[in-house]
Amino acid sequence: MQTQNLRSGGTDSGSRRSWWRRYRSAVAVTASLLVLVGAAAVFLTGATENTLTADPAPLLPTTQAAPPVAAEPAAGAAAAADFTWCAGQGAGEPVTEDTTDPGLSAIWRFEKAFYYDRDPVAARAVGAPEAVMASAERLRIGIDALEPAVEFCVLADPVSSGVYDVTVVERGPGIDPRTSSQRFTTAESGGTTSITAITRR
């Protein structure tokens, strides 16, 4: 009987059926695990490829705030302002943009650029390149020391052709009236009158 079973495979078949009944649950669980592991590998591989090929998100905003722009005097404000309030407070007459004297006009352009526009480059440009006067850098130091609300008035007294004794009077909130005195020398060149020297007096 044993030999017949061996030939017919009866013992092997029964053994296989007995083994399958005993281990089929384990086989099912293992197969399920293999399916899950395979799916996870596919998902992770795809996610990695997408991450590598996608454009990286910006770390910072792509737009930048515009730099602050310095405030400028309103158009026509200089023309409307009173620059003659110092009349009688010293020798000479108030200087304004309406003057027709070329030398006084140069003095006005300089003082306006310094006090009103607060522009040291423009103030220095009123002087001739070789003029005896402060550089734009030195003028900037003086401008930075001015109070924001300071007002100015210029008195000029002609001394000789192209030479003027100038007194600048300053006032403003919390500012005691103060004056500064210089001698301006001007000269015409190429149709333009420029300052050639500013000295103390």
ABEGO torsion letter per residue (X at the ends): XAAAAAAAGAAAAAAAAAAAAAAAAAAAAAAAAAAAAAAAAAAAAAAAAAAAABBBBBABBABBBBBBBBBBBBBGAAAABBAAAABGABBEBBBBAABABAAAAAAAAAAAAAAAAGBAAAAAAABBAABBBBBAAAAAAAAAABBAABBBBBBBBBABBGBBBBBBBBBEBGBBBBBBBBBBBBBBBGGBBBBABBBBX
